[in-house]
Each structure stands twice: as C-alpha cells, then as structure tokens.
Amino acid sequence: KLEAALSESSKRGESIVDCKRKVEELGHELRVDMHTRQKQLDSLERSTEALKEKGERERSKITRDLQKFENLMHSKLTKFDAAQQSHSDEVQATQRLASNYNSDLETKLKDL
C-alpha cells in the first residue's frame, strides 16, 4: 500500500510534505488495523480457551456419569448373579428333597 501511494503521489507531482502526510496516514491506518486484529485475535483466544474449559468440564461430567453407570450395572449384575445362584441352590435342594421323598415312597411301597 505504501509503495503504491508513494508511486501515485510522485506521478501526480505531489510534494515531499504531501507524501510524508500520506505515509503518516497509512501508518496510522496500519496501526489501527493491527490493533483491531490483535483485539480480534485476543477475543478468539479467550473464546477458544473458554470452549476448551467447557469441553473439559463436559468430558469430566460424562466420565463421572459413565463410571456411576458402570458401578450401578456391576452392582445389579452381582445381585442378579447372587439371586440366580440362590435360586439354583433352591432348585437343587428341592430336587434332592423330591428324590429322597420318591425313594422313601418306593421303599414303603416295596415294604407293603
């Protein structure tokens, strides 16, 4: 931009003072532009950091919830396994009683 402005000024035969003023104006515009862009960059960096922190909090919460769910499922499965084993033990005990009862009945029938 600066070179183009100087070239244009010299073609029009403008004085060094005019060229210096244009350079100062362009320099000011450049500083304002750089300042604006730096503010935008800072804002983006803050937003990015905030999003990272939010993502970390969400990930942490999901991880905790998943761990709670896994613990609950482990507890439920353990209780289910224990209940199933208890039921199986009861079935076996009932089968033994029925078998013993049948043996007793067969023995009594033979004795008659």
N, CA, C and O atoms as a Tinker XYZ file with bonds, in Angstrom:
   448  protein
     1  N      0.825000   -1.194000    0.000000    73     2
     2  CA     0.000000    0.000000    0.000000    64     1     3
     3  C      0.870000    1.259000    0.000000    63     2     4     5
     4  O      0.598000    2.233000   -0.702000    81     3
     5  N      1.919000    1.199000    0.810000    73     3     6
     6  CA     2.803000    2.359000    0.952000    64     5     7
     7  C      3.504000    2.667000   -0.367000    63     6     8     9
     8  O      3.546000    3.817000   -0.804000    81     7
     9  N      4.054000    1.631000   -0.996000    73     7    10
    10  CA     4.756000    1.832000   -2.269000    64     9    11
    11  C      3.810000    2.362000   -3.339000    63    10    12    13
    12  O      4.181000    3.230000   -4.129000    81    11
    13  N      2.594000    1.839000   -3.363000    73    11    14
    14  CA     1.609000    2.284000   -4.351000    64    13    15
    15  C      1.251000    3.748000   -4.120000    63    14    16    17
    16  O      1.104000    4.512000   -5.074000    81    15
    17  N      1.112000    4.136000   -2.860000    73    15    18
    18  CA     0.756000    5.528000   -2.545000    64    17    19
    19  C      1.899000    6.469000   -2.924000    63    18    20    21
    20  O      1.657000    7.549000   -3.463000    81    19
    21  N      3.138000    6.068000   -2.648000    73    19    22
    22  CA     4.286000    6.910000   -3.000000    64    21    23
    23  C      4.425000    7.039000   -4.515000    63    22    24    25
    24  O      4.696000    8.124000   -5.028000    81    23
    25  N      4.242000    5.956000   -5.208000    73    23    26
    26  CA     4.332000    5.961000   -6.664000    64    25    27
    27  C      3.246000    6.850000   -7.255000    63    26    28    29
    28  O      3.498000    7.620000   -8.182000    81    27
    29  N      2.057000    6.741000   -6.719000    73    27    30
    30  CA     0.943000    7.546000   -7.213000    64    29    31
    31  C      1.190000    9.031000   -6.932000    63    30    32    33
    32  O      0.900000    9.879000   -7.776000    81    31
    33  N      1.723000    9.344000   -5.751000    73    31    34
    34  CA     1.997000   10.741000   -5.388000    64    33    35
    35  C      3.077000   11.341000   -6.279000    63    34    36    37
    36  O      2.975000   12.489000   -6.711000    81    35
    37  N      4.103000   10.557000   -6.547000    73    35    38
    38  CA     5.190000   11.089000   -7.382000    64    37    39
    39  C      4.732000   11.291000   -8.822000    63    38    40    41
    40  O      5.199000   12.214000   -9.489000    81    39
    41  N      3.826000   10.443000   -9.315000    73    39    42
    42  CA     3.296000   10.615000  -10.672000    64    41    43
    43  C      2.489000   11.900000  -10.783000    63    42    44    45
    44  O      2.484000   12.559000  -11.822000    81    43
    45  N      1.813000   12.241000   -9.707000    73    43    46
    46  CA     0.996000   13.451000   -9.728000    64    45    47
    47  C      1.825000   14.691000   -9.398000    63    46    48    49
    48  O      1.333000   15.819000   -9.444000    81    47
    49  N      3.073000   14.458000   -9.070000    73    47    50
    50  CA     3.953000   15.578000   -8.791000    64    49    51
    51  C      3.703000   16.214000   -7.432000    63    50    52    53
    52  O      3.915000   17.414000   -7.259000    81    51
    53  N      3.252000   15.416000   -6.467000    73    51    54
    54  CA     2.993000   15.949000   -5.138000    64    53    55
    55  C      4.309000   16.168000   -4.401000    63    54    56    57
    56  O      5.325000   15.550000   -4.717000    81    55
    57  N      4.271000   17.034000   -3.441000    73    55    58
    58  CA     5.486000   17.377000   -2.708000    64    57    59
    59  C      5.842000   16.313000   -1.671000    63    58    60    61
    60  O      5.041000   15.433000   -1.356000    81    59
    61  N      7.044000   16.415000   -1.160000    73    59    62
    62  CA     7.524000   15.505000   -0.122000    64    61    63
    63  C      6.636000   15.616000    1.115000    63    62    64    65
    64  O      6.375000   14.618000    1.787000    81    63
    65  N      6.179000   16.815000    1.410000    73    63    66
    66  CA     5.305000   17.033000    2.574000    64    65    67
    67  C      4.005000   16.248000    2.398000    63    66    68    69
    68  O      3.526000   15.611000    3.336000    81    67
    69  N      3.436000   16.298000    1.182000    73    67    70
    70  CA     2.211000   15.543000    0.916000    64    69    71
    71  C      2.463000   14.042000    1.030000    63    70    72    73
    72  O      1.648000   13.299000    1.577000    81    71
    73  N      3.590000   13.621000    0.510000    73    71    74
    74  CA     3.950000   12.196000    0.589000    64    73    75
    75  C      4.128000   11.782000    2.050000    63    74    76    77
    76  O      3.674000   10.712000    2.456000    81    75
    77  N      4.779000   12.617000    2.825000    73    75    78
    78  CA     5.013000   12.314000    4.247000    64    77    79
    79  C      3.665000   12.207000    4.965000    63    78    80    81
    80  O      3.471000   11.310000    5.786000    81    79
    81  N      2.736000   13.113000    4.663000    73    79    82
    82  CA     1.414000   13.091000    5.285000    64    81    83
    83  C      0.688000   11.794000    4.930000    63    82    84    85
    84  O      0.061000   11.167000    5.785000    81    83
    85  N      0.782000   11.403000    3.665000    73    83    86
    86  CA     0.139000   10.153000    3.239000    64    85    87
    87  C      0.759000    8.949000    3.942000    63    86    88    89
    88  O      0.053000    8.023000    4.342000    81    87
    89  N      2.083000    8.967000    4.090000    73    87    90
    90  CA     2.775000    7.876000    4.781000    64    89    91
    91  C      2.295000    7.806000    6.226000    63    90    92    93
    92  O      2.032000    6.722000    6.746000    81    91
    93  N      2.180000    8.975000    6.878000    73    91    94
    94  CA     1.713000    9.008000    8.264000    64    93    95
    95  C      0.273000    8.501000    8.359000    63    94    96    97
    96  O     -0.069000    7.769000    9.288000    81    95
    97  N     -0.576000    8.893000    7.393000    73    95    98
    98  CA    -1.967000    8.423000    7.388000    64    97    99
    99  C     -2.025000    6.914000    7.219000    63    98   100   101
   100  O     -2.760000    6.218000    7.920000    81    99
   101  N     -1.232000    6.423000    6.271000    73    99   102
   102  CA    -1.202000    4.966000    6.046000    64   101   103
   103  C     -0.647000    4.232000    7.268000    63   102   104   105
   104  O     -1.129000    3.161000    7.635000    81   103
   105  N      0.372000    4.824000    7.888000    73   103   106
   106  CA     0.932000    4.226000    9.106000    64   105   107
   107  C     -0.105000    4.160000   10.210000    63   106   108   109
   108  O     -0.215000    3.162000   10.922000    81   107
   109  N     -0.873000    5.254000   10.344000    73   107   110
   110  CA    -1.930000    5.279000   11.359000    64   109   111
   111  C     -2.990000    4.220000   11.061000    63   110   112   113
   112  O     -3.419000    3.488000   11.953000    81   111
   113  N     -3.408000    4.148000    9.787000    73   111   114
   114  CA    -4.391000    3.136000    9.389000    64   113   115
   115  C     -3.871000    1.738000    9.688000    63   114   116   117
   116  O     -4.610000    0.878000   10.167000    81   115
   117  N     -2.597000    1.523000    9.402000    73   115   118
   118  CA    -1.983000    0.218000    9.650000    64   117   119
   119  C     -1.977000   -0.108000   11.140000    63   118   120   121
   120  O     -2.290000   -1.231000   11.534000    81   119
   121  N     -1.616000    0.886000   11.977000    73   119   122
   122  CA    -1.599000    0.647000   13.425000    64   121   123
   123  C     -2.998000    0.351000   13.949000    63   122   124   125
   124  O     -3.183000   -0.539000   14.779000    81   123
   125  N     -3.995000    1.112000   13.454000    73   123   126
   126  CA    -5.383000    0.880000   13.865000    64   125   127
   127  C     -5.818000   -0.526000   13.432000    63   126   128   129
   128  O     -6.432000   -1.262000   14.204000    81   127
   129  N     -5.492000   -0.881000   12.196000    73   127   130
   130  CA    -5.841000   -2.203000   11.680000    64   129   131
   131  C     -5.172000   -3.307000   12.501000    63   130   132   133
   132  O     -5.808000   -4.300000   12.854000    81   131
   133  N     -3.891000   -3.125000   12.799000    73   131   134
   134  CA    -3.163000   -4.123000   13.594000    64   133   135
   135  C     -3.763000   -4.224000   15.000000    63   134   136   137
   136  O     -3.909000   -5.321000   15.539000    81   135
   137  N     -4.107000   -3.081000   15.585000    73   135   138
   138  CA    -4.706000   -3.074000   16.919000    64   137   139
   139  C     -6.053000   -3.814000   16.900000    63   138   140   141
   140  O     -6.344000   -4.613000   17.790000    81   139
   141  N     -6.861000   -3.539000   15.881000    73   139   142
   142  CA    -8.169000   -4.198000   15.740000    64   141   143
   143  C     -7.991000   -5.705000   15.582000    63   142   144   145
   144  O     -8.687000   -6.498000   16.218000    81   143
   145  N     -7.055000   -6.081000   14.731000    73   143   146
   146  CA    -6.815000   -7.514000   14.514000    64   145   147
   147  C     -6.284000   -8.189000   15.778000    63   146   148   149
   148  O     -6.629000   -9.337000   16.057000    81   147
   149  N     -5.455000   -7.490000   16.537000    73   147   150
   150  CA    -4.936000   -8.060000   17.783000    64   149   151
   151  C     -6.075000   -8.257000   18.789000    63   150   152   153
   152  O     -6.120000   -9.264000   19.497000    81   151
   153  N     -6.988000   -7.291000   18.844000    73   151   154
   154  CA    -8.148000   -7.433000   19.734000    64   153   155
   155  C     -9.002000   -8.628000   19.314000    63   154   156   157
   156  O     -9.480000   -9.386000   20.157000    81   155
   157  N     -9.189000   -8.788000   17.995000    73   155   158
   158  CA    -9.957000   -9.930000   17.498000    64   157   159
   159  C     -9.259000  -11.239000   17.839000    63   158   160   161
   160  O     -9.900000  -12.206000   18.252000    81   159
   161  N     -7.950000  -11.264000   17.665000    73   159   162
   162  CA    -7.175000  -12.465000   17.989000    64   161   163
   163  C     -7.275000  -12.788000   19.476000    63   162   164   165
   164  O     -7.477000  -13.941000   19.856000    81   163
   165  N     -7.133000  -11.764000   20.312000    73   163   166
   166  CA    -7.250000  -11.970000   21.760000    64   165   167
   167  C     -8.635000  -12.518000   22.118000    63   166   168   169
   168  O     -8.766000  -13.420000   22.945000    81   167
   169  N     -9.657000  -11.958000   21.481000    73   167   170
   170  CA   -11.027000  -12.410000   21.732000    64   169   171
   171  C    -11.191000  -13.871000   21.307000    63   170   172   173
   172  O    -11.805000  -14.664000   22.021000    81   171
   173  N    -10.643000  -14.218000   20.151000    73   171   174
   174  CA   -10.716000  -15.615000   19.683000    64   173   175
   175  C     -9.970000  -16.555000   20.620000    63   174   176   177
   176  O    -10.427000  -17.665000   20.892000    81   175
   177  N     -8.827000  -16.108000   21.109000    73   175   178
   178  CA    -8.058000  -16.941000   22.036000    64   177   179
   179  C     -8.835000  -17.162000   23.333000    63   178   180   181
   180  O     -8.841000  -18.267000   23.875000    81   179
   181  N     -9.492000  -16.106000   23.833000    73   179   182
   182  CA   -10.296000  -16.251000   25.052000    64   181   183
   183  C    -11.470000  -17.197000   24.807000    63   182   184   185
   184  O    -11.774000  -18.052000   25.639000    81   183
   185  N    -12.128000  -17.035000   23.653000    73   183   186
   186  CA   -13.255000  -17.909000   23.321000    64   185   187
   187  C    -12.806000  -19.354000   23.186000    63   186   188   189
   188  O    -13.473000  -20.271000   23.664000    81   187
   189  N    -11.668000  -19.549000   22.529000    73   187   190
   190  CA   -11.125000  -20.906000   22.362000    64   189   191
   191  C    -10.812000  -21.527000   23.716000    63   190   192   193
   192  O    -11.122000  -22.694000   23.957000    81   191
   193  N    -10.201000  -20.751000   24.592000    73   191   194
   194  CA    -9.860000  -21.255000   25.928000    64   193   195
   195  C    -11.127000  -21.579000   26.711000    63   194   196   197
   196  O    -11.192000  -22.603000   27.392000    81   195
   197  N    -12.129000  -20.717000   26.618000    73   195   198
   198  CA   -13.399000  -20.964000   27.312000    64   197   199
   199  C    -14.061000  -22.240000   26.789000    63   198   200   201
   200  O    -14.595000  -23.033000   27.565000    81   199
   201  N    -14.020000  -22.430000   25.473000    73   199   202
   202  CA   -14.601000  -23.646000   24.890000    64   201   203
   203  C    -13.834000  -24.893000   25.322000    63   202   204   205
   204  O    -14.431000  -25.938000   25.583000    81   203
   205  N    -12.517000  -24.779000   25.394000    73   203   206
   206  CA   -11.706000  -25.914000   25.860000    64   205   207
   207  C    -12.091000  -26.278000   27.288000    63   206   208   209
   208  O    -12.291000  -27.449000   27.611000    81   207
   209  N    -12.193000  -25.248000   28.144000    73   207   210
   210  CA   -12.548000  -25.492000   29.542000    64   209   211
   211  C    -13.939000  -26.116000   29.647000    63   210   212   213
   212  O    -14.153000  -27.047000   30.424000    81   211
   213  N    -14.880000  -25.595000   28.861000    73   211   214
   214  CA   -16.236000  -26.149000   28.876000    64   213   215
   215  C    -16.213000  -27.603000   28.411000    63   214   216   217
   216  O    -16.868000  -28.463000   28.999000    81   215
   217  N    -15.453000  -27.866000   27.353000    73   215   218
   218  CA   -15.329000  -29.235000   26.846000    64   217   219
   219  C    -14.733000  -30.165000   27.887000    63   218   220   221
   220  O    -15.179000  -31.302000   28.035000    81   219
   221  N    -13.726000  -29.688000   28.610000    73   219   222
   222  CA   -13.105000  -30.499000   29.667000    64   221   223
   223  C    -14.110000  -30.786000   30.776000    63   222   224   225
   224  O    -14.185000  -31.909000   31.276000    81   223
   225  N    -14.892000  -29.759000   31.163000    73   223   226
   226  CA   -15.907000  -29.968000   32.214000    64   225   227
   227  C    -16.944000  -30.984000   31.750000    63   226   228   229
   228  O    -17.335000  -31.872000   32.508000    81   227
   229  N    -17.386000  -30.850000   30.504000    73   227   230
   230  CA   -18.384000  -31.780000   29.962000    64   229   231
   231  C    -17.819000  -33.202000   29.900000    63   230   232   233
   232  O    -18.494000  -34.167000   30.258000    81   231
   233  N    -16.578000  -33.313000   29.444000    73   231   234
   234  CA   -15.945000  -34.632000   29.348000    64   233   235
   235  C    -15.819000  -35.249000   30.732000    63   234   236   237
   236  O    -16.054000  -36.444000   30.912000    81   235
   237  N    -15.446000  -34.425000   31.711000    73   235   238
   238  CA   -15.311000  -34.886000   33.085000    64   237   239
   239  C    -16.652000  -35.381000   33.625000    63   238   240   241
   240  O    -16.732000  -36.430000   34.263000    81   239
   241  N    -17.699000  -34.603000   33.354000    73   239   242
   242  CA   -19.034000  -34.975000   33.826000    64   241   243
   243  C    -19.483000  -36.281000   33.173000    63   242   244   245
   244  O    -20.013000  -37.167000   33.844000    81   243
   245  N    -19.269000  -36.395000   31.877000    73   243   246
   246  CA   -19.665000  -37.616000   31.162000    64   245   247
   247  C    -18.881000  -38.814000   31.703000    63   246   248   249
   248  O    -19.435000  -39.900000   31.872000    81   247
   249  N    -17.602000  -38.610000   31.970000    73   247   250
   250  CA   -16.778000  -39.692000   32.512000    64   249   251
   251  C    -17.295000  -40.124000   33.885000    63   250   252   253
   252  O    -17.394000  -41.317000   34.171000    81   251
   253  N    -17.627000  -39.136000   34.736000    73   251   254
   254  CA   -18.175000  -39.461000   36.066000    64   253   255
   255  C    -19.501000  -40.201000   35.936000    63   254   256   257
   256  O    -19.731000  -41.196000   36.624000    81   255
   257  N    -20.381000  -39.710000   35.046000    73   255   258
   258  CA   -21.676000  -40.362000   34.850000    64   257   259
   259  C    -21.501000  -41.787000   34.333000    63   258   260   261
   260  O    -22.204000  -42.701000   34.766000    81   259
   261  N    -20.580000  -41.968000   33.425000    73   259   262
   262  CA   -20.314000  -43.300000   32.883000    64   261   263
   263  C    -19.791000  -44.227000   33.979000    63   262   264   265
   264  O    -20.185000  -45.391000   34.052000    81   263
   265  N    -18.908000  -43.713000   34.824000    73   263   266
   266  CA   -18.372000  -44.526000   35.919000    64   265   267
   267  C    -19.490000  -44.909000   36.890000    63   266   268   269
   268  O    -19.541000  -46.045000   37.360000    81   267
   269  N    -20.388000  -43.962000   37.193000    73   267   270
   270  CA   -21.528000  -44.269000   38.073000    64   269   271
   271  C    -22.395000  -45.360000   37.446000    63   270   272   273
   272  O    -22.827000  -46.290000   38.127000    81   271
   273  N    -22.643000  -45.235000   36.140000    73   271   274
   274  CA   -23.459000  -46.221000   35.443000    64   273   275
   275  C    -22.790000  -47.592000   35.479000    63   274   276   277
   276  O    -23.445000  -48.600000   35.745000    81   275
   277  N    -21.478000  -47.630000   35.210000    73   275   278
   278  CA   -20.753000  -48.905000   35.237000    64   277   279
   279  C    -20.813000  -49.529000   36.632000    63   278   280   281
   280  O    -21.005000  -50.738000   36.767000    81   279
   281  N    -20.650000  -48.706000   37.660000    73   279   282
   282  CA   -20.724000  -49.218000   39.037000    64   281   283
   283  C    -22.115000  -49.763000   39.343000    63   282   284   285
   284  O    -22.252000  -50.821000   39.958000    81   283
   285  N    -23.145000  -49.038000   38.913000    73   283   286
   286  CA   -24.522000  -49.484000   39.125000    64   285   287
   287  C    -24.767000  -50.809000   38.408000    63   286   288   289
   288  O    -25.343000  -51.731000   38.984000    81   287
   289  N    -24.329000  -50.903000   37.151000    73   287   290
   290  CA   -24.526000  -52.145000   36.398000    64   289   291
   291  C    -23.764000  -53.309000   37.038000    63   290   292   293
   292  O    -24.263000  -54.433000   37.087000    81   291
   293  N    -22.563000  -53.032000   37.524000    73   291   294
   294  CA   -21.782000  -54.086000   38.196000    64   293   295
   295  C    -22.527000  -54.560000   39.449000    63   294   296   297
   296  O    -22.606000  -55.760000   39.711000    81   295
   297  N    -23.064000  -53.625000   40.209000    73   295   298
   298  CA   -23.814000  -53.960000   41.413000    64   297   299
   299  C    -25.054000  -54.788000   41.067000    63   298   300   301
   300  O    -25.338000  -55.799000   41.709000    81   299
   301  N    -25.789000  -54.339000   40.035000    73   299   302
   302  CA   -27.004000  -55.058000   39.617000    64   301   303
   303  C    -26.670000  -56.471000   39.134000    63   302   304   305
   304  O    -27.369000  -57.429000   39.464000    81   303
   305  N    -25.595000  -56.591000   38.352000    73   303   306
   306  CA   -25.197000  -57.914000   37.855000    64   305   307
   307  C    -24.754000  -58.825000   38.993000    63   306   308   309
   308  O    -25.040000  -60.022000   38.993000    81   307
   309  N    -24.051000  -58.243000   39.965000    73   307   310
   310  CA   -23.615000  -59.032000   41.120000    64   309   311
   311  C    -24.828000  -59.540000   41.894000    63   310   312   313
   312  O    -24.876000  -60.704000   42.292000    81   311
   313  N    -25.812000  -58.654000   42.107000    73   311   314
   314  CA   -27.037000  -59.058000   42.803000    64   313   315
   315  C    -27.802000  -60.107000   42.001000    63   314   316   317
   316  O    -28.329000  -61.068000   42.561000    81   315
   317  N    -27.858000  -59.912000   40.684000    73   315   318
   318  CA   -28.548000  -60.868000   39.830000    64   317   319
   319  C    -27.864000  -62.228000   39.886000    63   318   320   321
   320  O    -28.526000  -63.258000   40.014000    81   319
   321  N    -26.538000  -62.227000   39.790000    73   319   322
   322  CA   -25.792000  -63.485000   39.859000    64   321   323
   323  C    -26.035000  -64.181000   41.191000    63   322   324   325
   324  O    -26.212000  -65.398000   41.237000    81   323
   325  N    -26.043000  -63.403000   42.280000    73   323   326
   326  CA   -26.275000  -63.988000   43.601000    64   325   327
   327  C    -27.692000  -64.565000   43.685000    63   326   328   329
   328  O    -27.885000  -65.659000   44.215000    81   327
   329  N    -28.681000  -63.833000   43.164000    73   327   330
   330  CA   -30.063000  -64.314000   43.177000    64   329   331
   331  C    -30.205000  -65.566000   42.314000    63   330   332   333
   332  O    -30.916000  -66.503000   42.677000    81   331
   333  N    -29.527000  -65.573000   41.177000    73   331   334
   334  CA   -29.583000  -66.730000   40.282000    64   333   335
   335  C    -28.947000  -67.945000   40.957000    63   334   336   337
   336  O    -29.465000  -69.057000   40.857000    81   335
   337  N    -27.842000  -67.733000   41.632000    73   335   338
   338  CA   -27.168000  -68.832000   42.334000    64   337   339
   339  C    -28.053000  -69.350000   43.464000    63   338   340   341
   340  O    -28.162000  -70.557000   43.680000    81   339
   341  N    -28.684000  -68.418000   44.182000    73   339   342
   342  CA   -29.583000  -68.795000   45.277000    64   341   343
   343  C    -30.747000  -69.620000   44.731000    63   342   344   345
   344  O    -31.119000  -70.643000   45.307000    81   343
   345  N    -31.311000  -69.170000   43.627000    73   343   346
   346  CA   -32.418000  -69.897000   43.000000    64   345   347
   347  C    -31.954000  -71.290000   42.573000    63   346   348   349
   348  O    -32.651000  -72.283000   42.786000    81   347
   349  N    -30.783000  -71.346000   41.975000    73   347   350
   350  CA   -30.236000  -72.634000   41.535000    64   349   351
   351  C    -30.036000  -73.566000   42.732000    63   350   352   353
   352  O    -30.335000  -74.757000   42.658000    81   351
   353  N    -29.531000  -73.016000   43.827000    73   351   354
   354  CA   -29.341000  -73.824000   45.048000    64   353   355
   355  C    -30.687000  -74.327000   45.568000    63   354   356   357
   356  O    -30.797000  -75.476000   45.995000    81   355
   357  N    -31.721000  -73.463000   45.534000    73   355   358
   358  CA   -33.057000  -73.858000   45.991000    64   357   359
   359  C    -33.634000  -74.953000   45.102000    63   358   360   361
   360  O    -34.253000  -75.896000   45.595000    81   359
   361  N    -33.431000  -74.829000   43.796000    73   359   362
   362  CA   -33.928000  -75.835000   42.854000    64   361   363
   363  C    -33.241000  -77.179000   43.140000    63   362   364   365
   364  O    -33.895000  -78.221000   43.183000    81   363
   365  N    -31.933000  -77.140000   43.331000    73   363   366
   366  CA   -31.203000  -78.384000   43.627000    64   365   367
   367  C    -31.666000  -78.998000   44.948000    63   366   368   369
   368  O    -31.823000  -80.214000   45.053000    81   367
   369  N    -31.883000  -78.151000   45.951000    73   367   370
   370  CA   -32.355000  -78.656000   47.249000    64   369   371
   371  C    -33.746000  -79.275000   47.095000    63   370   372   373
   372  O    -34.026000  -80.328000   47.668000    81   371
   373  N    -34.607000  -78.627000   46.329000    73   371   374
   374  CA   -35.959000  -79.152000   46.098000    64   373   375
   375  C    -35.892000  -80.471000   45.339000    63   374   376   377
   376  O    -36.634000  -81.405000   45.643000    81   375
   377  N    -34.996000  -80.548000   44.343000    73   375   378
   378  CA   -34.843000  -81.800000   43.597000    64   377   379
   379  C    -34.348000  -82.920000   44.513000    63   378   380   381
   380  O    -34.807000  -84.057000   44.398000    81   379
   381  N    -33.419000  -82.613000   45.417000    73   379   382
   382  CA   -32.927000  -83.633000   46.360000    64   381   383
   383  C    -34.054000  -84.100000   47.286000    63   382   384   385
   384  O    -34.204000  -85.293000   47.549000    81   383
   385  N    -34.861000  -83.118000   47.786000    73   383   386
   386  CA   -35.982000  -83.486000   48.647000    64   385   387
   387  C    -36.967000  -84.379000   47.903000    63   386   388   389
   388  O    -37.438000  -85.377000   48.447000    81   387
   389  N    -37.283000  -84.016000   46.642000    73   387   390
   390  CA   -38.220000  -84.812000   45.845000    64   389   391
   391  C    -37.652000  -86.202000   45.599000    63   390   392   393
   392  O    -38.372000  -87.198000   45.666000    81   391
   393  N    -36.359000  -86.260000   45.315000    73   391   394
   394  CA   -35.718000  -87.552000   45.071000    64   393   395
   395  C    -35.751000  -88.405000   46.339000    63   394   396   397
   396  O    -36.059000  -89.596000   46.280000    81   395
   397  N    -35.438000  -87.803000   47.471000    73   395   398
   398  CA   -35.469000  -88.530000   48.746000    64   397   399
   399  C    -36.893000  -88.987000   49.060000    63   398   400   401
   400  O    -37.107000  -90.110000   49.517000    81   399
   401  N    -37.854000  -88.111000   48.811000    73   399   402
   402  CA   -39.254000  -88.447000   49.065000    64   401   403
   403  C    -39.682000  -89.619000   48.183000    63   402   404   405
   404  O    -40.341000  -90.550000   48.647000    81   403
   405  N    -39.295000  -89.560000   46.890000    73   403   406
   406  CA   -39.623000  -90.656000   45.966000    64   405   407
   407  C    -38.969000  -91.952000   46.427000    63   406   408   409
   408  O    -39.591000  -93.014000   46.385000    81   407
   409  N    -37.734000  -91.868000   46.861000    73   407   410
   410  CA   -37.036000  -93.077000   47.353000    64   409   411
   411  C    -37.757000  -93.638000   48.562000    63   410   412   413
   412  O    -37.938000  -94.849000   48.687000    81   411
   413  N    -38.171000  -92.740000   49.455000    73   411   414
   414  CA   -38.907000  -93.186000   50.655000    64   413   415
   415  C    -40.228000  -93.855000   50.264000    63   414   416   417
   416  O    -40.603000  -94.889000   50.816000    81   415
   417  N    -40.936000  -93.230000   49.284000    73   415   418
   418  CA   -42.204000  -93.814000   48.831000    64   417   419
   419  C    -41.990000  -95.162000   48.182000    63   418   420   421
   420  O    -42.773000  -96.084000   48.408000    81   419
   421  N    -40.942000  -95.299000   47.375000    73   419   422
   422  CA   -40.656000  -96.584000   46.722000    64   421   423
   423  C    -40.322000  -97.646000   47.760000    63   422   424   425
   424  O    -40.733000  -98.800000   47.643000    81   423
   425  N    -39.578000  -97.242000   48.762000    73   423   426
   426  CA   -39.213000  -98.189000   49.840000    64   425   427
   427  C    -40.469000  -98.618000   50.577000    63   426   428   429
   428  O    -40.626000  -99.802000   50.875000    81   427
   429  N    -41.373000  -97.687000   50.880000    73   427   430
   430  CA   -42.607000  -98.018000   51.598000    64   429   431
   431  C    -43.502000  -98.911000   50.733000    63   430   432   433
   432  O    -44.146000  -99.828000   51.243000    81   431
   433  N    -43.540000  -98.637000   49.403000    73   431   434
   434  CA   -44.354000  -99.476000   48.520000    64   433   435
   435  C    -43.823000 -100.885000   48.471000    63   434   436   437
   436  O    -44.604000 -101.836000   48.430000    81   435
   437  N    -42.513000 -101.046000   48.475000    73   435   438
   438  CA   -41.893000 -102.375000   48.441000    64   437   439
   439  C    -42.192000 -103.120000   49.743000    63   438   440   441
   440  O    -42.382000 -104.336000   49.767000    81   439
   441  N    -42.226000 -102.346000   50.809000    73   439   442
   442  CA   -42.462000 -102.960000   52.106000    64   441   443
   443  C    -43.910000 -103.437000   52.246000    63   442   444   445
   444  O    -44.193000 -104.321000   53.055000    81   443
   445  N    -44.838000 -102.854000   51.457000    73   443   446
   446  CA   -46.236000 -103.252000   51.548000    64   445   447
   447  C    -46.420000 -104.547000   50.879000    63   446   448
   448  O    -47.535000 -105.068000   50.840000    81   447
